């Protein structure tokens, strides 16, 4: 029975300590009572009754007359037990102690067991005669709780709670929750008591729940099979295993289908992860090929997809009698148990996970741990399979992208080019170099949102559309306006369905004329190119940046004259976003471009080494274009009048120029083209006709006028006397077209040359 009010008398009968934990006597305090005689305190108890208004009905005395600290403890009770209540109290004490499912024990001040109920004896695996009278520390390791008792008996906390690791009669681990408390007689500790619960099942369930929750939270944060394997190993070594190794089939890492079992030794595996906070050293480093000899538990598990639990009764040499390297490493690390678990998805083998326990986890694995390892690994298998499928689709998409991008650029006299390209995760970048008339060059770079097969197809459609528009000799600003119009038909969905303008396609298109060095360009959300001069100065080309494609906005044309032998650098914006501040990255980009000289390949390499130590998140593209000027003696401009007699004069002057170039064999065709086109200018256009000859890898004949009317082919009838001019031109030329200028139009005709042009 618990009492809340008591006091202590010294050997002279004076009160030395007053206790009223329940506050039943608010009128009495320690300051009032300490120093009173016993009679004075009894009178005060009667004069100041408890909060219930009743005087005390019973006083219980406990006398300690030993030593210099002799005292008498007096306990105040307000309801004395009658005979029936006393019997109930005795019955409760007996039943609670003897019939409780919890272990109950009492100990003296020397930690000897005074009393132990049946549940506690069962936990210890001993009889009452083997336990009573023995010190707790001498009763073995099945229930190691001596430290708890000693902490209580030494005068620390009056009660201590905690868990102890024990085992049962078969050596299987058991976990016990122990509450030890002090037994006092007055101010003197006379012993201790304990309440013991076997919480093995609850502790295992809680540990498993924590591990599974951690696995679901941590494993599979990316679509990277190698990282998923590392996450599995990291989670399992926190509080489950001393070491974990994960080996995945190499073909799975490349995105190929996982093979069905049995998996033979001819299947190549790669070490994907290894975690070992202890002393275990990996036989194979992460990233290396890993090999397993047969028969071993590793190969057996991958053959039948059945986990292997290797118990401590056998040695590592028995486990791996055919694998000397592994058995030696396990023995040196004092590994005592191991789980070999096949990683599989829908009956196909992804790889192998091995869990090891040693000194850090002295309790060996058991069948429950195998089930837990399977659950954790199943989470990893789902994400590894997702990563495999993503890798396969990504590889297919990248392969398609590379096939849709130009493998090599055309060999042109106007420019020398080099490029660097790496696929991204959120955007698909594309680029092109297009041969135009009169040795001019079209340069394009752009990107479409997202990655994958659909994005690759979309990229190909954009590149095709731009190439088609470029072949029509449209100025860059007009070309982007046309491309903006067809964006809604090229992209799946509509511009309204795009999350933000940041996800809209972007593009830059520029035209370089090697005759005069003029660069005309327009941008749809793409950064202006950089221009590196012969002296190494790097500056933006000054191209106005307009809205991304699909926004219905117009575009402004930028014009600049590029010095001979300059370097144009077109780059994806992701290069500036892959790390650091934009200003710093731009400074690094300019520095890398400046120190590379005038070799396009060296320029790409310098930028990659300086800025792309790690791959840009959105992919990266660099297009370096070294510009050249066409020598003056390769261009001839001839101006005529509107007099019909001027046709013969221009034809004759063209013949002389071709003879000077050593192209007499092309004179007839060129003269015929000039005759037909100049005649058309005189008859149907305005302004004086001007003929320009450009000798490059082919011969280009241009006839310009001041009219903006568009010529077109006509199929003349037999009786018609005219209308066959352009048909004759088209039949004689390799290709022909029309280009509009600020003053009118230019009809150009390109004729193949049998020989390369002579050196200037």
Secondary structure, DSSP 8 states (H G I E B T S, - for coil): ---SEEEEE-TTSBEEEEEETT---TT--HHHHTT-BHHHHHHHHHHS--TTS----EEEEEEE-SSTT-EEEEEEESS---HHHHHHHHHHHHHHHHH-SSEEEEEETT-BEEEE-HHHHHHHT--HHHHTTSBGGGS-STT--HHHHHHHHTTS-SEEEEEEEEE-TTS-EEEEEEEEEEEEETTEEEEEEEEEEE-HHHHHHHHHHHHHHHHHHHTTSSS-HHHHHHHHHHHHHHHT-SEEEEEEEHHHHTT---EES---TTS-EEEEEEEESSS---SS-TTSEE---SSSHHHHHHHH---EEE-TTS-HHHHTTT-HHHHHHHHHTT--EEEEEEEEETTEEEEEEEEEE-TTS-S---HHHHHHHHHHHHHHHHHHHHHHHHHHHHHHHHHHHHHHS-SS----SSEEEEEEEE--SSEEEEEEEEE-GGG-EEEEEEEEES-SHHHHHHHHHHHHHHHHHHHTT--HHHHHHHHHHHHHHHSSS-GGGSS-GGGS-EEEEEEEETTTTEEEEEEEB----EEE-TT--EEE----EE--TTS------EEEE--TT-EEEEE-THHHHSSS-HHHHHHHHHHHHHTTTT-HHHHHHHHHHHH-SS--TT-EEEEEEEE----GGGEEEEE--SSTHHHHHHHHHHHHHHHHTT-GGGHHHHHHHHHHHHHHHHHH--S--EEEEEESSEEEEEEEES-----------TT-SS--HHHHHHHHSSEEEEEE-SSSEEEEEEEE-SS-----
